[in-house]
Amino acid sequence: MQLAEIAEKQNIPPKFLTVMLSSMRRAGVVESLRGRDGGYWLAREPDQISYGDIVRLTRGSLGLLPCAARLAYRKCENCITEEQCRLRNAMLMVRDETARILDNLTLADRVPLDEPAGVQPEIIPEPAGAQD
């Protein structure tokens, strides 16, 4: 499938998609052929590509804080020691649970586009006096 067609069908900016597909090609997730009849296709079966693979390739890490990342670990600046940081420990648990879920979902799985049953998005009001 050609890049322009993927971008249009998936509503992804073409420049962003070019970067993502390039990373995915280098990682062996997709293959490509240049030219008028070229395009992109999966290099492996959909059930062999996890959402965890895709997120790590496109985002770099599942960790929400630099100190909670496995592959892109960085010590947080202006932070107490990691051994005393409860936030880091909580973020490690979030990272591990996120990895468990995403690594067990593959492109072959039918992930619904609507909210999962019983999950309602929560809107949290800004505290009084909060500024951007």
Secondary structure as GFF3:
##gff-version 3
##sequence-region A 1 132
A	DSSP	alpha_helix	3	10	.	.	.	ID=ss1
A	DSSP	alpha_helix	14	26	.	.	.	ID=ss2
A	DSSP	beta_strand	30	33	.	.	.	ID=ss3
A	DSSP	beta_strand	39	42	.	.	.	ID=ss4
A	DSSP	three_ten_helix	46	48	.	.	.	ID=ss5
A	DSSP	alpha_helix	51	59	.	.	.	ID=ss6
A	DSSP	three_ten_helix	66	68	.	.	.	ID=ss7
A	DSSP	three_ten_helix	82	84	.	.	.	ID=ss8
A	DSSP	alpha_helix	86	103	.	.	.	ID=ss9
###
